Amino acid sequence: MAEKVIKTEEEWQKQLTPEQYRVARQAGTEPAFSGKYWNNHDPGTFVCACCGEPLFSSDTKFDSGTGWPSFSQPLDRNAVAEHTDRSYGMARTEVRCARCDAHLGHVFPDGPRPTGMRYCMNSAALDLKAEPTGKK
């Protein structure tokens, strides 16, 4: 992982769209089936929309039926940080970018084999860096 990215809220607001800021910097959630990546099947690497840190491979993306892009594992366990989220009267495991602390989504233990995990992410917190033509 690259060096930590620390910016003021004003700097984040200038860099991000209002939806990206609401989701990634204020721990928001986009509505199910509304994000640009929930039904995207293009090959590539999903990076943090805030800092560009590589987070997930399209190879681990699967259709969870939830309406959010879901992955069975991150590219590198050190690329994401997990925290207990007790909002909305429940305990969930929140996933953040380890480099810039952007809220990405939540992880649940109901994913496919071999990991059994479902990293349920917000499209607004991700950017897809497509694989060059001719690969795969």
MODELLER restraints for C-alpha pairs under 7 A, 6 or more apart:
rsr = mdl.restraints
at = mdl.atoms
rsr.add(forms.Gaussian(group=physical.xy_distance, feature=features.Distance(at['CA:1:A'], at['CA:79:A']), mean=6.36, stdev=0.5))
rsr.add(forms.Gaussian(group=physical.xy_distance, feature=features.Distance(at['CA:1:A'], at['CA:99:A']), mean=6.99, stdev=0.5))
rsr.add(forms.Gaussian(group=physical.xy_distance, feature=features.Distance(at['CA:2:A'], at['CA:99:A']), mean=6.99, stdev=0.5))
rsr.add(forms.Gaussian(group=physical.xy_distance, feature=features.Distance(at['CA:3:A'], at['CA:99:A']), mean=6.89, stdev=0.5))
rsr.add(forms.Gaussian(group=physical.xy_distance, feature=features.Distance(at['CA:4:A'], at['CA:99:A']), mean=4.76, stdev=0.5))
rsr.add(forms.Gaussian(group=physical.xy_distance, feature=features.Distance(at['CA:4:A'], at['CA:100:A']), mean=5.96, stdev=0.5))
rsr.add(forms.Gaussian(group=physical.xy_distance, feature=features.Distance(at['CA:5:A'], at['CA:99:A']), mean=5.97, stdev=0.5))
rsr.add(forms.Gaussian(group=physical.xy_distance, feature=features.Distance(at['CA:5:A'], at['CA:100:A']), mean=4.83, stdev=0.5))
rsr.add(forms.Gaussian(group=physical.xy_distance, feature=features.Distance(at['CA:6:A'], at['CA:100:A']), mean=6.36, stdev=0.5))
rsr.add(forms.Gaussian(group=physical.xy_distance, feature=features.Distance(at['CA:13:A'], at['CA:21:A']), mean=6.25, stdev=0.5))
rsr.add(forms.Gaussian(group=physical.xy_distance, feature=features.Distance(at['CA:19:A'], at['CA:124:A']), mean=6.62, stdev=0.5))
rsr.add(forms.Gaussian(group=physical.xy_distance, feature=features.Distance(at['CA:20:A'], at['CA:124:A']), mean=4.96, stdev=0.5))
rsr.add(forms.Gaussian(group=physical.xy_distance, feature=features.Distance(at['CA:20:A'], at['CA:125:A']), mean=6.00, stdev=0.5))
rsr.add(forms.Gaussian(group=physical.xy_distance, feature=features.Distance(at['CA:22:A'], at['CA:28:A']), mean=5.46, stdev=0.5))
rsr.add(forms.Gaussian(group=physical.xy_distance, feature=features.Distance(at['CA:23:A'], at['CA:29:A']), mean=5.57, stdev=0.5))
rsr.add(forms.Gaussian(group=physical.xy_distance, feature=features.Distance(at['CA:23:A'], at['CA:103:A']), mean=6.71, stdev=0.5))
rsr.add(forms.Gaussian(group=physical.xy_distance, feature=features.Distance(at['CA:23:A'], at['CA:124:A']), mean=6.58, stdev=0.5))
rsr.add(forms.Gaussian(group=physical.xy_distance, feature=features.Distance(at['CA:23:A'], at['CA:125:A']), mean=6.63, stdev=0.5))
rsr.add(forms.Gaussian(group=physical.xy_distance, feature=features.Distance(at['CA:24:A'], at['CA:102:A']), mean=4.79, stdev=0.5))
rsr.add(forms.Gaussian(group=physical.xy_distance, feature=features.Distance(at['CA:24:A'], at['CA:103:A']), mean=4.47, stdev=0.5))
rsr.add(forms.Gaussian(group=physical.xy_distance, feature=features.Distance(at['CA:24:A'], at['CA:104:A']), mean=6.21, stdev=0.5))
rsr.add(forms.Gaussian(group=physical.xy_distance, feature=features.Distance(at['CA:24:A'], at['CA:125:A']), mean=5.40, stdev=0.5))
rsr.add(forms.Gaussian(group=physical.xy_distance, feature=features.Distance(at['CA:25:A'], at['CA:102:A']), mean=5.66, stdev=0.5))
rsr.add(forms.Gaussian(group=physical.xy_distance, feature=features.Distance(at['CA:25:A'], at['CA:103:A']), mean=6.29, stdev=0.5))
rsr.add(forms.Gaussian(group=physical.xy_distance, feature=features.Distance(at['CA:27:A'], at['CA:103:A']), mean=5.25, stdev=0.5))
rsr.add(forms.Gaussian(group=physical.xy_distance, feature=features.Distance(at['CA:29:A'], at['CA:122:A']), mean=6.61, stdev=0.5))
rsr.add(forms.Gaussian(group=physical.xy_distance, feature=features.Distance(at['CA:30:A'], at['CA:122:A']), mean=6.39, stdev=0.5))
rsr.add(forms.Gaussian(group=physical.xy_distance, feature=features.Distance(at['CA:32:A'], at['CA:66:A']), mean=6.79, stdev=0.5))
rsr.add(forms.Gaussian(group=physical.xy_distance, feature=features.Distance(at['CA:32:A'], at['CA:67:A']), mean=4.47, stdev=0.5))
rsr.add(forms.Gaussian(group=physical.xy_distance, feature=features.Distance(at['CA:32:A'], at['CA:68:A']), mean=5.91, stdev=0.5))
rsr.add(forms.Gaussian(group=physical.xy_distance, feature=features.Distance(at['CA:33:A'], at['CA:67:A']), mean=4.09, stdev=0.5))
rsr.add(forms.Gaussian(group=physical.xy_distance, feature=features.Distance(at['CA:33:A'], at['CA:68:A']), mean=6.31, stdev=0.5))
rsr.add(forms.Gaussian(group=physical.xy_distance, feature=features.Distance(at['CA:35:A'], at['CA:123:A']), mean=5.02, stdev=0.5))
rsr.add(forms.Gaussian(group=physical.xy_distance, feature=features.Distance(at['CA:35:A'], at['CA:124:A']), mean=6.74, stdev=0.5))
rsr.add(forms.Gaussian(group=physical.xy_distance, feature=features.Distance(at['CA:36:A'], at['CA:123:A']), mean=5.91, stdev=0.5))
rsr.add(forms.Gaussian(group=physical.xy_distance, feature=features.Distance(at['CA:37:A'], at['CA:69:A']), mean=5.79, stdev=0.5))
rsr.add(forms.Gaussian(group=physical.xy_distance, feature=features.Distance(at['CA:37:A'], at['CA:123:A']), mean=5.41, stdev=0.5))
rsr.add(forms.Gaussian(group=physical.xy_distance, feature=features.Distance(at['CA:38:A'], at['CA:67:A']), mean=5.66, stdev=0.5))
rsr.add(forms.Gaussian(group=physical.xy_distance, feature=features.Distance(at['CA:38:A'], at['CA:68:A']), mean=4.60, stdev=0.5))
rsr.add(forms.Gaussian(group=physical.xy_distance, feature=features.Distance(at['CA:38:A'], at['CA:69:A']), mean=4.14, stdev=0.5))
rsr.add(forms.Gaussian(group=physical.xy_distance, feature=features.Distance(at['CA:38:A'], at['CA:123:A']), mean=6.97, stdev=0.5))
rsr.add(forms.Gaussian(group=physical.xy_distance, feature=features.Distance(at['CA:42:A'], at['CA:130:A']), mean=6.97, stdev=0.5))
rsr.add(forms.Gaussian(group=physical.xy_distance, feature=features.Distance(at['CA:43:A'], at['CA:58:A']), mean=5.38, stdev=0.5))
rsr.add(forms.Gaussian(group=physical.xy_distance, feature=features.Distance(at['CA:43:A'], at['CA:130:A']), mean=5.91, stdev=0.5))
rsr.add(forms.Gaussian(group=physical.xy_distance, feature=features.Distance(at['CA:43:A'], at['CA:131:A']), mean=5.76, stdev=0.5))
rsr.add(forms.Gaussian(group=physical.xy_distance, feature=features.Distance(at['CA:44:A'], at['CA:57:A']), mean=6.22, stdev=0.5))
rsr.add(forms.Gaussian(group=physical.xy_distance, feature=features.Distance(at['CA:44:A'], at['CA:58:A']), mean=5.47, stdev=0.5))
rsr.add(forms.Gaussian(group=physical.xy_distance, feature=features.Distance(at['CA:44:A'], at['CA:128:A']), mean=6.44, stdev=0.5))
rsr.add(forms.Gaussian(group=physical.xy_distance, feature=features.Distance(at['CA:44:A'], at['CA:129:A']), mean=5.49, stdev=0.5))
rsr.add(forms.Gaussian(group=physical.xy_distance, feature=features.Distance(at['CA:44:A'], at['CA:130:A']), mean=4.21, stdev=0.5))
rsr.add(forms.Gaussian(group=physical.xy_distance, feature=features.Distance(at['CA:44:A'], at['CA:131:A']), mean=4.58, stdev=0.5))
rsr.add(forms.Gaussian(group=physical.xy_distance, feature=features.Distance(at['CA:45:A'], at['CA:54:A']), mean=6.57, stdev=0.5))
rsr.add(forms.Gaussian(group=physical.xy_distance, feature=features.Distance(at['CA:45:A'], at['CA:56:A']), mean=5.86, stdev=0.5))
rsr.add(forms.Gaussian(group=physical.xy_distance, feature=features.Distance(at['CA:45:A'], at['CA:57:A']), mean=4.64, stdev=0.5))
rsr.add(forms.Gaussian(group=physical.xy_distance, feature=features.Distance(at['CA:45:A'], at['CA:58:A']), mean=6.01, stdev=0.5))
rsr.add(forms.Gaussian(group=physical.xy_distance, feature=features.Distance(at['CA:45:A'], at['CA:128:A']), mean=5.72, stdev=0.5))
rsr.add(forms.Gaussian(group=physical.xy_distance, feature=features.Distance(at['CA:45:A'], at['CA:129:A']), mean=5.19, stdev=0.5))
rsr.add(forms.Gaussian(group=physical.xy_distance, feature=features.Distance(at['CA:45:A'], at['CA:130:A']), mean=6.49, stdev=0.5))
rsr.add(forms.Gaussian(group=physical.xy_distance, feature=features.Distance(at['CA:46:A'], at['CA:54:A']), mean=6.17, stdev=0.5))
rsr.add(forms.Gaussian(group=physical.xy_distance, feature=features.Distance(at['CA:46:A'], at['CA:55:A']), mean=5.77, stdev=0.5))
rsr.add(forms.Gaussian(group=physical.xy_distance, feature=features.Distance(at['CA:46:A'], at['CA:56:A']), mean=5.02, stdev=0.5))
rsr.add(forms.Gaussian(group=physical.xy_distance, feature=features.Distance(at['CA:46:A'], at['CA:57:A']), mean=6.05, stdev=0.5))
rsr.add(forms.Gaussian(group=physical.xy_distance, feature=features.Distance(at['CA:46:A'], at['CA:126:A']), mean=6.03, stdev=0.5))
rsr.add(forms.Gaussian(group=physical.xy_distance, feature=features.Distance(at['CA:46:A'], at['CA:127:A']), mean=5.52, stdev=0.5))
rsr.add(forms.Gaussian(group=physical.xy_distance, feature=features.Distance(at['CA:46:A'], at['CA:128:A']), mean=4.46, stdev=0.5))
rsr.add(forms.Gaussian(group=physical.xy_distance, feature=features.Distance(at['CA:46:A'], at['CA:129:A']), mean=6.14, stdev=0.5))
rsr.add(forms.Gaussian(group=physical.xy_distance, feature=features.Distance(at['CA:47:A'], at['CA:53:A']), mean=5.21, stdev=0.5))
rsr.add(forms.Gaussian(group=physical.xy_distance, feature=features.Distance(at['CA:47:A'], at['CA:54:A']), mean=4.24, stdev=0.5))
rsr.add(forms.Gaussian(group=physical.xy_distance, feature=features.Distance(at['CA:47:A'], at['CA:55:A']), mean=5.14, stdev=0.5))
rsr.add(forms.Gaussian(group=physical.xy_distance, feature=features.Distance(at['CA:47:A'], at['CA:56:A']), mean=6.88, stdev=0.5))
rsr.add(forms.Gaussian(group=physical.xy_distance, feature=features.Distance(at['CA:47:A'], at['CA:126:A']), mean=5.55, stdev=0.5))
rsr.add(forms.Gaussian(group=physical.xy_distance, feature=features.Distance(at['CA:47:A'], at['CA:127:A']), mean=5.25, stdev=0.5))
rsr.add(forms.Gaussian(group=physical.xy_distance, feature=features.Distance(at['CA:47:A'], at['CA:128:A']), mean=6.25, stdev=0.5))
rsr.add(forms.Gaussian(group=physical.xy_distance, feature=features.Distance(at['CA:48:A'], at['CA:54:A']), mean=6.55, stdev=0.5))
rsr.add(forms.Gaussian(group=physical.xy_distance, feature=features.Distance(at['CA:48:A'], at['CA:55:A']), mean=6.62, stdev=0.5))
rsr.add(forms.Gaussian(group=physical.xy_distance, feature=features.Distance(at['CA:48:A'], at['CA:97:A']), mean=6.93, stdev=0.5))
rsr.add(forms.Gaussian(group=physical.xy_distance, feature=features.Distance(at['CA:48:A'], at['CA:125:A']), mean=6.06, stdev=0.5))
rsr.add(forms.Gaussian(group=physical.xy_distance, feature=features.Distance(at['CA:48:A'], at['CA:126:A']), mean=4.89, stdev=0.5))
rsr.add(forms.Gaussian(group=physical.xy_distance, feature=features.Distance(at['CA:48:A'], at['CA:127:A']), mean=6.25, stdev=0.5))
rsr.add(forms.Gaussian(group=physical.xy_distance, feature=features.Distance(at['CA:49:A'], at['CA:125:A']), mean=5.09, stdev=0.5))
rsr.add(forms.Gaussian(group=physical.xy_distance, feature=features.Distance(at['CA:49:A'], at['CA:126:A']), mean=4.61, stdev=0.5))
rsr.add(forms.Gaussian(group=physical.xy_distance, feature=features.Distance(at['CA:49:A'], at['CA:127:A']), mean=5.24, stdev=0.5))
rsr.add(forms.Gaussian(group=physical.xy_distance, feature=features.Distance(at['CA:50:A'], at['CA:102:A']), mean=6.93, stdev=0.5))
rsr.add(forms.Gaussian(group=physical.xy_distance, feature=features.Distance(at['CA:51:A'], at['CA:100:A']), mean=6.46, stdev=0.5))
rsr.add(forms.Gaussian(group=physical.xy_distance, feature=features.Distance(at['CA:55:A'], at['CA:74:A']), mean=5.61, stdev=0.5))
rsr.add(forms.Gaussian(group=physical.xy_distance, feature=features.Distance(at['CA:55:A'], at['CA:75:A']), mean=5.43, stdev=0.5))
rsr.add(forms.Gaussian(group=physical.xy_distance, feature=features.Distance(at['CA:55:A'], at['CA:79:A']), mean=6.06, stdev=0.5))
rsr.add(forms.Gaussian(group=physical.xy_distance, feature=features.Distance(at['CA:56:A'], at['CA:74:A']), mean=4.78, stdev=0.5))
rsr.add(forms.Gaussian(group=physical.xy_distance, feature=features.Distance(at['CA:56:A'], at['CA:75:A']), mean=4.91, stdev=0.5))
rsr.add(forms.Gaussian(group=physical.xy_distance, feature=features.Distance(at['CA:57:A'], at['CA:75:A']), mean=6.17, stdev=0.5))
rsr.add(forms.Gaussian(group=physical.xy_distance, feature=features.Distance(at['CA:60:A'], at['CA:71:A']), mean=5.18, stdev=0.5))
rsr.add(forms.Gaussian(group=physical.xy_distance, feature=features.Distance(at['CA:60:A'], at['CA:72:A']), mean=5.41, stdev=0.5))
rsr.add(forms.Gaussian(group=physical.xy_distance, feature=features.Distance(at['CA:60:A'], at['CA:73:A']), mean=6.47, stdev=0.5))
rsr.add(forms.Gaussian(group=physical.xy_distance, feature=features.Distance(at['CA:61:A'], at['CA:70:A']), mean=5.59, stdev=0.5))
rsr.add(forms.Gaussian(group=physical.xy_distance, feature=features.Distance(at['CA:61:A'], at['CA:71:A']), mean=4.24, stdev=0.5))
rsr.add(forms.Gaussian(group=physical.xy_distance, feature=features.Distance(at['CA:61:A'], at['CA:72:A']), mean=6.58, stdev=0.5))
rsr.add(forms.Gaussian(group=physical.xy_distance, feature=features.Distance(at['CA:62:A'], at['CA:70:A']), mean=5.76, stdev=0.5))
rsr.add(forms.Gaussian(group=physical.xy_distance, feature=features.Distance(at['CA:62:A'], at['CA:71:A']), mean=5.95, stdev=0.5))
rsr.add(forms.Gaussian(group=physical.xy_distance, feature=features.Distance(at['CA:63:A'], at['CA:70:A']), mean=6.68, stdev=0.5))
rsr.add(forms.Gaussian(group=physical.xy_distance, feature=features.Distance(at['CA:64:A'], at['CA:70:A']), mean=6.26, stdev=0.5))
rsr.add(forms.Gaussian(group=physical.xy_distance, feature=features.Distance(at['CA:68:A'], at['CA:120:A']), mean=6.10, stdev=0.5))
rsr.add(forms.Gaussian(group=physical.xy_distance, feature=features.Distance(at['CA:68:A'], at['CA:121:A']), mean=6.12, stdev=0.5))
rsr.add(forms.Gaussian(group=physical.xy_distance, feature=features.Distance(at['CA:68:A'], at['CA:122:A']), mean=6.21, stdev=0.5))
rsr.add(forms.Gaussian(group=physical.xy_distance, feature=features.Distance(at['CA:69:A'], at['CA:120:A']), mean=6.01, stdev=0.5))
rsr.add(forms.Gaussian(group=physical.xy_distance, feature=features.Distance(at['CA:69:A'], at['CA:121:A']), mean=5.56, stdev=0.5))
rsr.add(forms.Gaussian(group=physical.xy_distance, feature=features.Distance(at['CA:69:A'], at['CA:122:A']), mean=6.75, stdev=0.5))
rsr.add(forms.Gaussian(group=physical.xy_distance, feature=features.Distance(at['CA:69:A'], at['CA:123:A']), mean=6.71, stdev=0.5))
rsr.add(forms.Gaussian(group=physical.xy_distance, feature=features.Distance(at['CA:70:A'], at['CA:118:A']), mean=5.97, stdev=0.5))
rsr.add(forms.Gaussian(group=physical.xy_distance, feature=features.Distance(at['CA:70:A'], at['CA:119:A']), mean=5.27, stdev=0.5))
rsr.add(forms.Gaussian(group=physical.xy_distance, feature=features.Distance(at['CA:70:A'], at['CA:120:A']), mean=4.55, stdev=0.5))
rsr.add(forms.Gaussian(group=physical.xy_distance, feature=features.Distance(at['CA:70:A'], at['CA:121:A']), mean=6.11, stdev=0.5))
rsr.add(forms.Gaussian(group=physical.xy_distance, feature=features.Distance(at['CA:71:A'], at['CA:118:A']), mean=5.72, stdev=0.5))
rsr.add(forms.Gaussian(group=physical.xy_distance, feature=features.Distance(at['CA:71:A'], at['CA:119:A']), mean=4.97, stdev=0.5))
rsr.add(forms.Gaussian(group=physical.xy_distance, feature=features.Distance(at['CA:71:A'], at['CA:120:A']), mean=6.77, stdev=0.5))
rsr.add(forms.Gaussian(group=physical.xy_distance, feature=features.Distance(at['CA:72:A'], at['CA:111:A']), mean=6.28, stdev=0.5))
rsr.add(forms.Gaussian(group=physical.xy_distance, feature=features.Distance(at['CA:72:A'], at['CA:112:A']), mean=6.72, stdev=0.5))
rsr.add(forms.Gaussian(group=physical.xy_distance, feature=features.Distance(at['CA:72:A'], at['CA:115:A']), mean=6.28, stdev=0.5))
rsr.add(forms.Gaussian(group=physical.xy_distance, feature=features.Distance(at['CA:72:A'], at['CA:117:A']), mean=5.24, stdev=0.5))
rsr.add(forms.Gaussian(group=physical.xy_distance, feature=features.Distance(at['CA:72:A'], at['CA:118:A']), mean=5.20, stdev=0.5))
rsr.add(forms.Gaussian(group=physical.xy_distance, feature=features.Distance(at['CA:72:A'], at['CA:119:A']), mean=6.10, stdev=0.5))
rsr.add(forms.Gaussian(group=physical.xy_distance, feature=features.Distance(at['CA:73:A'], at['CA:117:A']), mean=6.85, stdev=0.5))
rsr.add(forms.Gaussian(group=physical.xy_distance, feature=features.Distance(at['CA:73:A'], at['CA:119:A']), mean=6.69, stdev=0.5))
rsr.add(forms.Gaussian(group=physical.xy_distance, feature=features.Distance(at['CA:78:A'], at['CA:98:A']), mean=6.91, stdev=0.5))
rsr.add(forms.Gaussian(group=physical.xy_distance, feature=features.Distance(at['CA:79:A'], at['CA:97:A']), mean=6.27, stdev=0.5))
rsr.add(forms.Gaussian(group=physical.xy_distance, feature=features.Distance(at['CA:79:A'], at['CA:98:A']), mean=5.29, stdev=0.5))
rsr.add(forms.Gaussian(group=physical.xy_distance, feature=features.Distance(at['CA:79:A'], at['CA:99:A']), mean=6.98, stdev=0.5))
rsr.add(forms.Gaussian(group=physical.xy_distance, feature=features.Distance(at['CA:80:A'], at['CA:95:A']), mean=6.40, stdev=0.5))
rsr.add(forms.Gaussian(group=physical.xy_distance, feature=features.Distance(at['CA:80:A'], at['CA:96:A']), mean=5.59, stdev=0.5))
rsr.add(forms.Gaussian(group=physical.xy_distance, feature=features.Distance(at['CA:80:A'], at['CA:97:A']), mean=4.74, stdev=0.5))
rsr.add(forms.Gaussian(group=physical.xy_distance, feature=features.Distance(at['CA:80:A'], at['CA:98:A']), mean=4.67, stdev=0.5))
rsr.add(forms.Gaussian(group=physical.xy_distance, feature=features.Distance(at['CA:81:A'], at['CA:95:A']), mean=5.75, stdev=0.5))
rsr.add(forms.Gaussian(group=physical.xy_distance, feature=features.Distance(at['CA:81:A'], at['CA:96:A']), mean=5.15, stdev=0.5))
rsr.add(forms.Gaussian(group=physical.xy_distance, feature=features.Distance(at['CA:81:A'], at['CA:97:A']), mean=6.13, stdev=0.5))
rsr.add(forms.Gaussian(group=physical.xy_distance, feature=features.Distance(at['CA:81:A'], at['CA:98:A']), mean=5.09, stdev=0.5))
rsr.add(forms.Gaussian(group=physical.xy_distance, feature=features.Distance(at['CA:82:A'], at['CA:93:A']), mean=6.19, stdev=0.5))
rsr.add(forms.Gaussian(group=physical.xy_distance, feature=features.Distance(at['CA:82:A'], at['CA:94:A']), mean=5.50, stdev=0.5))
rsr.add(forms.Gaussian(group=physical.xy_distance, feature=features.Distance(at['CA:82:A'], at['CA:95:A']), mean=4.74, stdev=0.5))
rsr.add(forms.Gaussian(group=physical.xy_distance, feature=features.Distance(at['CA:82:A'], at['CA:96:A']), mean=6.34, stdev=0.5))
rsr.add(forms.Gaussian(group=physical.xy_distance, feature=features.Distance(at['CA:83:A'], at['CA:93:A']), mean=5.55, stdev=0.5))
rsr.add(forms.Gaussian(group=physical.xy_distance, feature=features.Distance(at['CA:83:A'], at['CA:94:A']), mean=5.12, stdev=0.5))
rsr.add(forms.Gaussian(group=physical.xy_distance, feature=features.Distance(at['CA:83:A'], at['CA:95:A']), mean=6.65, stdev=0.5))
rsr.add(forms.Gaussian(group=physical.xy_distance, feature=features.Distance(at['CA:84:A'], at['CA:91:A']), mean=6.50, stdev=0.5))
rsr.add(forms.Gaussian(group=physical.xy_distance, feature=features.Distance(at['CA:84:A'], at['CA:92:A']), mean=5.82, stdev=0.5))
rsr.add(forms.Gaussian(group=physical.xy_distance, feature=features.Distance(at['CA:84:A'], at['CA:93:A']), mean=4.76, stdev=0.5))
rsr.add(forms.Gaussian(group=physical.xy_distance, feature=features.Distance(at['CA:84:A'], at['CA:94:A']), mean=5.95, stdev=0.5))
rsr.add(forms.Gaussian(group=physical.xy_distance, feature=features.Distance(at['CA:85:A'], at['CA:91:A']), mean=5.60, stdev=0.5))
rsr.add(forms.Gaussian(group=physical.xy_distance, feature=features.Distance(at['CA:85:A'], at['CA:92:A']), mean=5.11, stdev=0.5))
rsr.add(forms.Gaussian(group=physical.xy_distance, feature=features.Distance(at['CA:85:A'], at['CA:93:A']), mean=5.74, stdev=0.5))
rsr.add(forms.Gaussian(group=physical.xy_distance, feature=features.Distance(at['CA:85:A'], at['CA:94:A']), mean=5.65, stdev=0.5))
rsr.add(forms.Gaussian(group=physical.xy_distance, feature=features.Distance(at['CA:86:A'], at['CA:92:A']), mean=6.49, stdev=0.5))
rsr.add(forms.Gaussian(group=physical.xy_distance, feature=features.Distance(at['CA:92:A'], at['CA:106:A']), mean=6.95, stdev=0.5))
rsr.add(forms.Gaussian(group=physical.xy_distance, feature=features.Distance(at['CA:93:A'], at['CA:106:A']), mean=5.50, stdev=0.5))
rsr.add(forms.Gaussian(group=physical.xy_distance, feature=features.Distance(at['CA:93:A'], at['CA:107:A']), mean=5.68, stdev=0.5))
rsr.add(forms.Gaussian(group=physical.xy_distance, feature=features.Distance(at['CA:94:A'], at['CA:105:A']), mean=5.95, stdev=0.5))
rsr.add(forms.Gaussian(group=physical.xy_distance, feature=features.Distance(at['CA:94:A'], at['CA:106:A']), mean=4.35, stdev=0.5))
rsr.add(forms.Gaussian(group=physical.xy_distance, feature=features.Distance(at['CA:94:A'], at['CA:107:A']), mean=6.51, stdev=0.5))
rsr.add(forms.Gaussian(group=physical.xy_distance, feature=features.Distance(at['CA:95:A'], at['CA:103:A']), mean=6.36, stdev=0.5))
rsr.add(forms.Gaussian(group=physical.xy_distance, feature=features.Distance(at['CA:95:A'], at['CA:104:A']), mean=5.58, stdev=0.5))
rsr.add(forms.Gaussian(group=physical.xy_distance, feature=features.Distance(at['CA:95:A'], at['CA:105:A']), mean=5.34, stdev=0.5))
rsr.add(forms.Gaussian(group=physical.xy_distance, feature=features.Distance(at['CA:95:A'], at['CA:106:A']), mean=5.10, stdev=0.5))
rsr.add(forms.Gaussian(group=physical.xy_distance, feature=features.Distance(at['CA:95:A'], at['CA:107:A']), mean=6.57, stdev=0.5))
rsr.add(forms.Gaussian(group=physical.xy_distance, feature=features.Distance(at['CA:96:A'], at['CA:102:A']), mean=5.26, stdev=0.5))
rsr.add(forms.Gaussian(group=physical.xy_distance, feature=features.Distance(at['CA:96:A'], at['CA:103:A']), mean=4.55, stdev=0.5))
rsr.add(forms.Gaussian(group=physical.xy_distance, feature=features.Distance(at['CA:96:A'], at['CA:104:A']), mean=5.22, stdev=0.5))
rsr.add(forms.Gaussian(group=physical.xy_distance, feature=features.Distance(at['CA:97:A'], at['CA:103:A']), mean=6.70, stdev=0.5))
rsr.add(forms.Gaussian(group=physical.xy_distance, feature=features.Distance(at['CA:97:A'], at['CA:104:A']), mean=6.79, stdev=0.5))
rsr.add(forms.Gaussian(group=physical.xy_distance, feature=features.Distance(at['CA:104:A'], at['CA:121:A']), mean=5.41, stdev=0.5))
rsr.add(forms.Gaussian(group=physical.xy_distance, feature=features.Distance(at['CA:104:A'], at['CA:122:A']), mean=5.85, stdev=0.5))
rsr.add(forms.Gaussian(group=physical.xy_distance, feature=features.Distance(at['CA:104:A'], at['CA:125:A']), mean=5.53, stdev=0.5))
rsr.add(forms.Gaussian(group=physical.xy_distance, feature=features.Distance(at['CA:105:A'], at['CA:120:A']), mean=5.76, stdev=0.5))
rsr.add(forms.Gaussian(group=physical.xy_distance, feature=features.Distance(at['CA:105:A'], at['CA:121:A']), mean=4.35, stdev=0.5))
rsr.add(forms.Gaussian(group=physical.xy_distance, feature=features.Distance(at['CA:105:A'], at['CA:122:A']), mean=5.74, stdev=0.5))
rsr.add(forms.Gaussian(group=physical.xy_distance, feature=features.Distance(at['CA:106:A'], at['CA:119:A']), mean=6.06, stdev=0.5))
rsr.add(forms.Gaussian(group=physical.xy_distance, feature=features.Distance(at['CA:106:A'], at['CA:120:A']), mean=5.44, stdev=0.5))
rsr.add(forms.Gaussian(group=physical.xy_distance, feature=features.Distance(at['CA:106:A'], at['CA:121:A']), mean=6.50, stdev=0.5))
rsr.add(forms.Gaussian(group=physical.xy_distance, feature=features.Distance(at['CA:107:A'], at['CA:117:A']), mean=6.82, stdev=0.5))
rsr.add(forms.Gaussian(group=physical.xy_distance, feature=features.Distance(at['CA:107:A'], at['CA:118:A']), mean=5.49, stdev=0.5))
rsr.add(forms.Gaussian(group=physical.xy_distance, feature=features.Distance(at['CA:107:A'], at['CA:119:A']), mean=4.32, stdev=0.5))
rsr.add(forms.Gaussian(group=physical.xy_distance, feature=features.Distance(at['CA:107:A'], at['CA:120:A']), mean=5.80, stdev=0.5))
rsr.add(forms.Gaussian(group=physical.xy_distance, feature=features.Distance(at['CA:108:A'], at['CA:117:A']), mean=5.76, stdev=0.5))
rsr.add(forms.Gaussian(group=physical.xy_distance, feature=features.Distance(at['CA:108:A'], at['CA:118:A']), mean=5.11, stdev=0.5))
rsr.add(forms.Gaussian(group=physical.xy_distance, feature=features.Distance(at['CA:108:A'], at['CA:119:A']), mean=6.53, stdev=0.5))
rsr.add(forms.Gaussian(group=physical.xy_distance, feature=features.Distance(at['CA:109:A'], at['CA:116:A']), mean=5.76, stdev=0.5))
rsr.add(forms.Gaussian(group=physical.xy_distance, feature=features.Distance(at['CA:109:A'], at['CA:117:A']), mean=4.58, stdev=0.5))
rsr.add(forms.Gaussian(group=physical.xy_distance, feature=features.Distance(at['CA:109:A'], at['CA:118:A']), mean=6.24, stdev=0.5))
rsr.add(forms.Gaussian(group=physical.xy_distance, feature=features.Distance(at['CA:110:A'], at['CA:116:A']), mean=5.70, stdev=0.5))
rsr.add(forms.Gaussian(group=physical.xy_distance, feature=features.Distance(at['CA:110:A'], at['CA:117:A']), mean=5.58, stdev=0.5))
rsr.add(forms.Gaussian(group=physical.xy_distance, feature=features.Distance(at['CA:110:A'], at['CA:118:A']), mean=5.97, stdev=0.5))
rsr.add(forms.Gaussian(group=physical.xy_distance, feature=features.Distance(at['CA:111:A'], at['CA:117:A']), mean=4.14, stdev=0.5))
rsr.add(forms.Gaussian(group=physical.xy_distance, feature=features.Distance(at['CA:111:A'], at['CA:118:A']), mean=4.33, stdev=0.5))
